[in-house]
Amino acid sequence: MTTKLDALINSLEGIETITDSTQVAKLSQDYHTFSPVLVSKLEGKVGDIVVRPANEAEVLKVAAACAKHRIPVTVRGAGTGNYGQCVPLHGGVILDMTRLQEILWVKPGVARVEAGVKLAALDKKTQEIGWEIRMAPSTYRTATIGGFIAGGSGGIGSIQYGLLADRGNILALRVITVEEEPWAIELRGDDVQKVNHTWGINGIITEVEIPLGPAYPWAEVIVTFDDFMTAAKFGQAIGNADGMIKKLISVFASQISQYFHALQEYIPEETHSVFLIISEPSLEFLPALVQQYGGQITYKKPAEEADKGTHLAEFSWNHTTLLARSVDTAITYLQSMFPHHRSLQLVEQMYDYFGDEVMMHLEFFRVNGVVVPGALQLVRYTTEERLNEIICYHEEQGVSIANPHTYIIEDSGRKVIAPEQLKFKEIVDPYGLMNPGKSKVIQGSIPFLQKH
């Protein structure tokens, strides 16, 4: 491989290339360290070099060089994923897309940007004309739009707009093939699903076109309850109130508040909390609903103070796990989906059955137009065997687990790769160089991947 790498590096003159082993190792990682299972499975997996193109022309040059020399390429955004999506299993090139930062244009209701644009930067720009991005992960300050689409699924805003995979939430993707004469493919409409959430195995995303939502003045509220299931039912009720515009409904069992140091004064001991981001015009309807469920509003931050101090969004989704692990590294997590026809019943069953071992954290979002709770439960990890028992119990009871303890796409919640995705893979990556080893069905002999 050394000779091939030297030839590749020589062919990329003028494009930023990093060969320092410490830097390369750092840029070969993401937040898979949330999973003690992945830590052991991905130990020592690093790229050989990092390449940072500054524009699409340079991306085309890198793609051509990798294809010519048959060197695997793993695309990376900000590395905020949790499944080892950007950890290379077979070395090669780490293609860091963070320099592609141009916001190409913003119009009412739609924006087009390069893949390395940070979500927070895009949101700031769109708000200048009264619009905002529809959804973002809790890592929105650092996450890139390309990384979010390649490895994410939804987040803050999904209570209003659903998930990335829902029709209409991605308008277009521009994708570069990895072959000796690479070319750009424009995917529009439903065709974007050929690349959405495929972990960088189906082409290099260089541009993204997304719909926007109207920018509301967002208030932040914490409501506390003495009983967990009452808090969960309140979350469902406010989620079902279609006239109230929401951006976030997070429900936390009492044990989790110990990890929220900056907010502990607002969460009385042994109470269960609901974090809300809600439009200010909808606030008028909140007190009556809180009273109906016997809750108490303990914190309220008006929209005019949104840029000051603590942001509830950064305690939600997988930032909850991040904060818990900053206190106790033995904490890991699950990702669960409850069937909507008996979702709260199953939430209660899991809450009662596991107790402190699996601390309940719910996030409400829309699935096919129906508001449902998903869970990112915090798990007190002991052994991989026990973790698998916990997962199996959930699945036996009808709870779907998007397993965050595997780096295989099909095992992590995307149970199959659709035939149209496989066909597209053959077009854009004929040599199987893109993030090899991350799919069960896209395997085979890859003799050129022998480490030097």
C-alpha positions in Angstrom: 0.0 0.0 0.0 2.9 2.4 0.7 3.8 2.7 -3.0 0.2 3.3 -3.9 -0.2 5.9 -1.2 3.0 7.7 -2.4 1.7 7.7 -5.9 -1.7 9.0 -4.7 -0.2 11.8 -2.6 2.0 12.9 -5.6 -1.1 13.1 -7.8 -2.9 15.4 -5.3 -0.5 18.3 -5.4 -2.2 21.5 -4.4 -4.8 19.7 -2.3 -4.4 19.8 1.5 -3.1 16.4 2.7 -2.4 15.3 6.2 0.1 12.5 6.9 0.9 13.1 10.6 -0.1 9.9 12.3 -1.5 11.6 15.4 -3.7 13.9 13.3 -4.8 11.1 11.0 -5.7 8.9 13.9 -7.8 11.7 15.4 -9.6 12.3 12.1 -10.3 8.6 11.8 -12.6 8.6 14.8 -16.1 9.7 15.8 -18.3 9.3 18.9 -18.5 5.5 18.7 -16.9 5.7 22.1 -20.4 6.0 23.5 -20.5 2.2 22.9 -18.1 0.0 24.8 -18.8 -2.7 22.3 -17.7 -0.5 19.4 -14.6 0.7 21.3 -13.2 -2.8 21.2 -14.3 -3.7 17.7 -12.9 -0.5 16.2 -9.7 -0.3 18.2 -6.8 0.6 16.0 -8.8 1.3 12.9 -7.3 4.4 11.3 -6.8 5.8 7.9 -3.4 6.2 6.2 -3.8 9.8 5.1 -6.4 12.6 5.4 -7.3 14.7 2.3 -9.2 18.0 2.7 -10.5 19.2 -0.7 -11.6 22.8 -0.8 -14.1 22.5 -3.7 -15.8 20.0 -5.9 -13.1 20.1 -8.5 -10.7 18.9 -5.9 -13.1 16.2 -4.7 -13.2 14.9 -8.3 -9.5 14.8 -8.4 -9.3 12.8 -5.1 -12.0 10.4 -6.3 -10.1 9.7 -9.5 -6.9 9.1 -7.7 -8.4 6.7 -5.2 -10.1 4.8 -8.1 -6.9 4.7 -10.1 -4.8 3.3 -7.3 -7.6 1.2 -5.8 -7.3 2.9 -2.4 -10.4 2.9 -0.1 -12.0 6.2 0.8 -14.0 7.1 3.9 -15.9 10.3 3.8 -16.0 12.4 6.9 -17.8 15.5 8.1 -17.4 16.8 11.6 -17.2 13.3 13.0 -20.2 13.7 15.4 -21.8 10.3 14.5 -22.0 7.5 17.0 -21.7 4.3 15.1 -18.2 4.4 13.6 -19.6 5.6 10.3 -16.4 7.5 9.5 -14.0 5.0 11.1 -12.1 3.3 8.2 -12.0 -0.5 8.6 -9.3 -0.9 5.9 -7.2 2.2 6.1 -6.8 4.3 3.0 -8.0 7.9 2.5 -10.0 9.9 5.0 -11.8 12.4 2.9 -12.5 15.4 5.2 -15.3 17.5 3.6 -15.3 20.3 6.2 -13.7 22.9 3.8 -16.6 22.8 1.4 -18.4 25.6 3.3 -20.1 27.7 0.7 -23.8 28.5 1.2 -24.7 28.6 -2.5 -28.1 30.3 -2.2 -31.0 30.8 0.2 -34.5 31.5 -0.9 -37.9 31.5 0.9 -38.5 27.9 1.9 -35.3 26.4 0.4 -31.5 26.5 0.6 -28.7 24.9 -1.3 -25.3 24.5 0.3 -22.0 22.6 0.0 -21.7 19.5 2.1 -19.3 20.8 4.7 -21.5 23.7 5.8 -22.2 23.5 9.6 -25.9 23.3 10.4 -25.7 26.2 12.9 -24.1 28.4 10.3 -26.8 27.6 7.7 -29.5 28.2 10.3 -28.1 31.6 11.1 -28.0 32.5 7.4 -31.6 31.4 6.7 -33.0 33.2 9.6 -31.9 36.5 8.0 -34.8 36.1 5.6 -37.3 34.6 8.2 -36.7 30.9 7.6 -34.8 28.1 9.4 -33.6 24.5 8.9 -36.3 22.0 9.7 -34.3 19.6 11.9 -30.9 19.1 13.3 -29.1 16.8 15.7 -28.1 18.0 19.1 -24.6 18.5 17.7 -25.9 21.2 15.3 -23.2 23.7 16.3 -20.4 21.5 14.9 -22.2 18.9 12.6 -22.1 19.3 8.8 -25.1 19.1 6.6 -23.5 16.3 4.5 -22.6 14.3 7.6 -26.1 14.7 9.0 -27.7 13.3 5.8 -25.2 10.5 5.4 -25.3 9.3 9.0 -28.2 11.0 10.8 -31.9 10.4 10.8 -33.7 13.3 12.6 -33.5 15.4 15.8 -34.6 18.8 17.1 -37.5 19.8 14.8 -38.6 16.2 14.0 -41.6 16.7 16.3 -42.9 19.1 13.6 -41.4 17.8 10.4 -40.7 14.0 10.9 -37.4 12.4 9.9 -34.9 13.0 7.2 -36.1 9.9 5.3 -39.7 11.3 5.1 -40.6 12.5 1.6 -39.9 16.2 1.2 -37.2 16.7 3.9 -34.3 16.4 1.4 -34.9 18.1 -2.0 -31.7 17.3 -3.9 -28.2 15.8 -3.5 -25.2 16.2 -5.7 -23.0 13.1 -5.6 -19.5 12.4 -7.0 -18.7 8.8 -8.2 -15.5 7.1 -7.3 -14.0 5.9 -10.5 -11.1 6.8 -12.7 -13.2 9.3 -14.6 -15.6 10.4 -11.8 -18.7 12.5 -12.6 -21.3 14.4 -10.7 -24.9 13.0 -10.3 -27.8 15.2 -9.3 -30.4 13.3 -7.4 -33.8 15.0 -6.9 -37.1 14.0 -5.3 -37.4 10.4 -4.1 -34.1 9.5 -5.7 -32.2 11.2 -2.8 -33.0 8.1 -0.8 -30.4 6.2 -2.8 -27.8 8.1 -0.7 -29.6 9.3 2.4 -28.4 7.5 5.6 -26.0 5.2 3.7 -23.0 6.0 5.8 -20.9 7.2 2.8 -20.9 4.0 0.8 -23.0 5.4 -2.1 -21.0 8.3 -3.4 -19.5 11.5 -2.1 -22.1 14.2 -1.3 -20.8 17.6 -2.4 -24.0 19.7 -2.4 -27.3 19.5 -0.6 -30.6 21.2 -1.2 -33.1 21.2 1.6 -36.5 22.7 2.4 -36.8 25.3 5.2 -39.4 26.0 7.8 -40.7 29.4 9.0 -38.5 30.8 11.7 -40.6 31.1 14.9 -39.6 32.9 18.1 -38.8 29.9 20.2 -39.2 29.8 23.9 -37.6 27.2 26.2 -39.5 25.6 29.1 -38.9 22.9 31.7 -41.9 21.2 33.3 -41.5 18.8 36.2 -43.7 16.0 37.4 -43.8 13.7 40.5 -44.6 10.6 38.3 -42.7 9.5 35.2 -45.6 8.2 33.2 -47.6 11.3 33.8 -44.6 13.2 32.3 -44.6 10.9 29.3 -48.4 11.3 28.9 -48.0 15.1 29.0 -45.3 14.8 26.3 -47.7 12.8 24.1 -50.5 15.3 24.7 -48.5 18.3 23.8 -47.1 16.4 20.8 -50.6 15.7 19.7 -51.7 19.3 20.0 -51.2 20.2 16.3 -52.0 23.8 16.8 -49.1 24.3 19.2 -45.9 24.7 17.2 -43.0 22.7 18.8 -39.4 22.1 18.1 -38.5 19.7 21.0 -40.3 17.5 23.5 -37.8 15.6 25.7 -38.8 13.5 28.7 -36.3 12.5 31.3 -36.7 10.0 34.3 -35.6 11.5 37.6 -32.2 9.7 37.6 -31.0 11.6 34.5 -31.2 15.1 36.0 -28.1 14.4 38.1 -26.2 14.8 34.8 -27.7 18.2 34.0 -25.5 20.3 36.3 -26.4 23.6 34.7 -30.1 23.0 35.2 -30.3 21.1 38.5 -31.8 24.1 40.4 -34.8 23.9 38.1 -35.4 20.2 38.5 -36.4 19.3 42.1 -34.9 16.1 43.5 -36.8 12.9 42.5 -39.0 14.7 39.9 -39.2 13.8 36.3 -38.7 16.5 33.7 -40.0 17.5 30.3 -37.9 19.9 28.2 -39.8 21.9 25.6 -38.8 24.3 22.8 -42.1 25.8 21.8 -43.2 28.8 19.7 -44.0 31.9 21.8 -47.5 32.2 20.4 -48.2 28.7 21.6 -47.1 29.4 25.1 -50.5 30.8 26.0 -51.9 27.3 25.9 -49.2 25.6 27.9 -50.2 26.5 31.6 -53.7 24.8 31.3 -52.1 21.7 29.8 -49.5 21.6 32.5 -52.2 22.0 35.2 -54.3 19.2 33.6 -51.4 16.8 34.1 -50.4 18.1 37.5 -47.0 19.4 36.4 -45.1 22.5 37.4 -43.3 25.0 35.1 -39.9 25.5 36.8 -38.0 27.3 34.0 -39.0 29.6 31.1 -36.6 31.3 28.7 -38.2 33.7 26.2 -37.2 33.8 22.6 -35.5 37.2 23.0 -32.9 35.5 25.2 -32.4 32.5 23.0 -28.8 33.4 22.3 -27.9 33.7 25.9 -26.7 31.1 28.4 -27.9 27.5 28.4 -29.8 26.0 25.5 -32.1 23.1 26.2 -31.4 21.6 22.8 -28.0 20.7 24.0 -29.4 18.5 26.8 -31.6 16.6 24.3 -31.2 13.7 21.9 -27.7 12.2 22.2 -26.3 15.2 24.1 -28.0 13.5 27.0 -25.7 10.6 26.6 -22.7 12.8 26.2 -23.5 14.7 29.4 -24.1 11.5 31.3 -20.8 10.0 30.1 -18.9 13.1 31.1 -19.8 12.1 34.7 -19.8 8.3 34.4 -18.0 6.6 31.5 -19.8 3.3 32.3 -23.0 4.8 30.9 -24.0 3.8 27.4 -27.3 4.0 25.6 -30.0 2.4 23.4 -32.2 3.8 20.6 -35.7 2.5 20.7 -38.9 2.9 18.7 -42.3 2.0 20.2 -45.2 1.0 18.0 -47.6 3.9 18.1 -50.7 1.9 19.0 -49.3 0.9 22.4 -46.3 3.1 22.7 -46.9 4.5 26.2 -47.9 1.1 27.5 -44.5 -0.3 26.4 -42.7 2.7 27.7 -44.2 2.0 31.1 -43.4 -1.7 30.9 -39.7 -1.0 30.1 -39.5 1.8 32.8 -40.8 -0.6 35.5 -38.9 -3.7 34.3 -35.4 -2.2 34.2 -35.5 0.4 36.9 -32.2 2.2 37.4 -30.3 -0.1 35.0 -32.0 1.5 32.0 -32.9 5.1 32.6 -35.7 6.3 30.4 -35.2 9.2 28.1 -37.9 9.9 25.5 -37.9 12.1 22.4 -41.2 12.7 20.6 -41.2 13.0 16.8 -43.5 12.4 13.9 -43.5 9.1 12.0 -45.9 8.9 9.0 -47.8 11.8 10.4 -48.3 10.3 13.9 -46.5 11.6 17.0 -44.7 8.8 18.8 -42.0 8.6 21.5 -38.7 7.2 20.7 -36.2 6.5 23.4 -32.5 7.1 23.9 -32.3 5.3 27.2 -29.2 5.5 29.3 -27.8 2.1 30.2 -25.6 1.2 33.1 -23.2 -1.0 31.2 -21.8 -4.2 32.8 -21.1 -6.7 30.0 -21.9 -7.1 26.3 -23.9 -10.2 27.2 -26.1 -8.2 29.5 -26.5 -5.4 27.0 -27.7 -8.0 24.4 -30.2 -9.4 26.9 -31.6 -5.9 27.4 -31.9 -5.4 23.6 -33.5 -8.8 23.2 -36.1 -8.2 25.9 -37.1 -4.9 24.2 -37.4 -6.7 20.8 -39.4 -9.6 22.2 -41.9 -7.1 23.6 -42.3 -5.4 20.2 -39.9 -2.5 20.7 -37.7 -1.8 17.7 -34.0 -1.2 18.5 -31.8 0.8 16.2 -28.7 -0.8 17.6 -26.0 1.8 18.3 -23.5 -0.9 19.2 -22.7 -2.1 15.6 -20.9 -0.5 12.7 -22.9 -2.6 10.2 -25.7 -0.5 8.5 -28.2 -3.4 8.4 -27.8 -4.2 12.1 -28.2 -0.6 13.3 -31.8 -0.1 12.4 -31.7 -0.1 8.6 -32.5 -3.8 8.5 -32.1 -4.0 4.7 -30.4 -2.0 2.1 -33.0 -1.3 -0.6 -32.4 -2.8 -4.1 -32.3 0.7 -5.6 -29.5 1.6 -3.2 -27.5 -1.5 -4.3 -28.0 -0.6 -8.0 -26.8 2.9 -7.3 -23.8 1.6 -5.4 -22.7 -0.3 -8.6 -22.9 2.9 -10.6 -21.1 5.3 -8.2 -18.6 2.9 -6.6 -17.8 0.1 -9.1 -14.6 -0.9 -7.3 -16.1 -1.1 -3.8 -13.8 1.5 -2.4 -16.3 3.6 -0.4 -16.2 2.9 3.4 -15.8 -0.9 2.8 -16.9 -3.3 5.4 -19.9 -1.3 6.7 -22.5 -3.5 5.0 -23.4 -7.2 5.1 -24.5 -7.4 1.5 -21.7 -5.3 0.0 -18.7 -7.5 0.8 -16.4 -9.7 -1.2 -12.8 -10.1 -1.9 -10.8 -6.9 -1.6 -7.1 -7.9 -1.9 -6.0 -4.3 -2.5 -6.9 -3.5 1.0 -4.0 -5.3 2.6 -2.4 -3.0 5.2 1.2 -2.1 4.6 
